[in-house]
Amino acid sequence: MPNQREAIRKAVVEALMRKVAADQYPSATMLDYIEALLTDDDVADYVALLIERVDEDYYPSIPMLQRLLRLAA
């Protein structure tokens, strides 16, 4: 069962990250779900995704910046 649960977790994270990548303003709920499912192996990809979102906005979202700061701490 652990392998099946890991496969499901990974599939959900990947699906949500694709949604975040496609959405200019991803929902806080979606980001919360991703963060709840993150493993150490996922963090670098997630951070890169958030940084991409920040880079694309002239005035980046403060909550997005706060998420990045929490991950960096």
N, C-alpha and C positions, 0 to 999 in steps of 0.2 A: 503493500500500500504506500509506503513512503515515496517510492519512485513515481507512482501515479499522482500523488498529491503535488510533488515537485513539478511534474510535467504540467499539471493544471495551473499552478502558481505562475510558472514561467509563461504559459500561453496567455494568461490574463494580463500579466505585466506587459508582455509584448504588444497585445492588442490595445491596451490603454496608452502605451507609449506611441503607437502609430496614430491614435486619435489626437494625442497632445501635439505631435509633430504636424498634423494637418490643420489644427485649429489655432488661429492667431491668438485667441484668448481662451485657453483651456480652463475648464471649471476647477474650482478649488476642490470640489468633491473628487473629481477624477485624480487630481494630483495627490490628495490624501490617500486614496485607494492604492495608488502606485507606491507611495511611501510606506504604507502598512505592509506591503508585500515585498519590498526591496530586500535583497541579500547583498552581502559585500560585493559579489560579482556583478550586480546590477548598477551599483552606485555611479560608476564612471559614465555609463551610457545615459543615465538619468540626468546627471549633472550637465553633460554635454547638450542634452536636449533643452534643459532650462536655460543654459547660457545662449543657445541659439535663439530662444524666445526673447531673451534680454537684448541680444545684439540686434534683433530685427525692429525693436521699438525705439523711437527717439526718446520717449519718456517711458522707461520700463516700469512694469508693475512693481510696486513696493512689496506686496505679498510674495511675488516671485523672487525678488531680491532677498527677502527674509528667509525663504526656503533655502536658497543657495547658501546664505550665511549659516543657517542651522546645520546644513550638510558639511560645511567646511570646518565647523567647530569640533 
